[in-house]
């Protein structure tokens, strides 16, 4: 019997489990998907915006894998300091695959970045997604103007959430606290700002178009900023997504240039989303009471795909600033780590220490390749790692442990939440939502999740 631990139950972890169980070369295999949280699905549950129900439905596909007879989900298992180390895991399992993602935000490194009111965008996402680590976080949304730094899909998500009405989100699984805060929101202007041009923005066209379909919200772009981008004037050489993005922005620019009173400008709107380009943040302005504005330097294309500063500055008002400039992997205790790339060194998924593979230790997902790609990108990444592990299987299985992994984890001080515990959490969230006159509503804190999960143990 080959016993494999997959650390992380997001798409990369589940796809790794799927690749390991679908193959025929090593039929005698058990895959244990371990997660620090009592809930599976990773960023699909805690990173996808609540109004993106089609993407969130991917959970149904992930569920099918986690319910496979050769797969066992065990939540509430802490790996790394202060939890289980690599050596302890290797005593329990024949192989370990780390699929832990990229858990922290990149910093801007500018003065005032840590002023009150300035937050990583992922903190805002965790708040409205009911991540239990964010239970103590509060966003009152008393700001009149909010600045989102970055032009990727996460930036679009938070700009959209700031602009959506609470009534539109009541049918989602958003917890009551954030829903109430959005109902009381005073935000009128949302500024989404990128340091480069529209052709280099990282958002997808579908996400971009959604901004233009929000009730009571107007999207504003500045034609003169778009025109600074050579590829905007001639988008023929851009990838398909870039061309479509340019088309959407061009339509908004033409609408902005329409004469006042024309049909294109006649409809009065309550909130405004401003898309700004070629502006690089250099300082956040404010004091101990909070941020008041962000100072940007105007940039210009440098002819080599980057931008250079022009020495011209502009301050954009914002009492709430959300920084969305990318993710970065975190060092994993016991594993080598490349500080430059924020990844674990590897060869086809085999973890390398000083160029030599660590026996039985593998990586997949963002911790392997960096925070790139979409959810589907994790499939080939996971398959490559699984093939490497399976090729090593004859050597790995020689050392096998006789002890049941669940019993070994409990003996090591863990209190795992198995699949029935997760099903009990789902049932509790459905019941909670019914009591509120809504659909399923997420439980937002550790205590509530573990209470629901352990209640299932008491009934068995």
Secondary structure as UniProt FT lines:
FT   STRAND          2..7
FT   HELIX           11..22
FT   STRAND          29..34
FT   HELIX           43..46
FT   TURN            50..51
FT   HELIX           53..56
FT   HELIX           58..66
FT   TURN            69..70
FT   STRAND          71..75
FT   TURN            81..82
FT   HELIX           86..92
FT   STRAND          95..98
FT   STRAND          104..105
FT   TURN            112..114
FT   TURN            116..117
FT   STRAND          118..120
FT   HELIX           121..128
FT   TURN            129..130
FT   HELIX           132..134
FT   TURN            135..136
FT   STRAND          145..149
FT   HELIX           153..163
FT   HELIX           166..169
FT   TURN            170..171
FT   HELIX           176..183
FT   STRAND          189..193
FT   HELIX           198..200
FT   HELIX           205..211
FT   TURN            212..213
FT   TURN            215..216
FT   STRAND          217..221
FT   HELIX           223..226
FT   TURN            227..228
FT   HELIX           230..233
FT   HELIX           235..237
FT   HELIX           240..256
FT   TURN            260..261
FT   HELIX           263..266
FT   STRAND          271..276
FT   STRAND          279..287
FT   TURN            288..289
FT   STRAND          290..301
FT   STRAND          307..317
FT   STRAND          320..323
FT   STRAND          327..328
FT   TURN            333..334
FT   TURN            339..342
FT   STRAND          346..347
FT   TURN            348..349
FT   STRAND          350..353
FT   TURN            354..355
FT   STRAND          356..363
FT   HELIX           366..369
FT   TURN            375..376
FT   HELIX           377..396
FT   HELIX           397..399
FT   HELIX           405..411
FT   TURN            412..413
FT   STRAND          417..418
FT   HELIX           419..435
FT   TURN            436..437
FT   HELIX           446..459
//
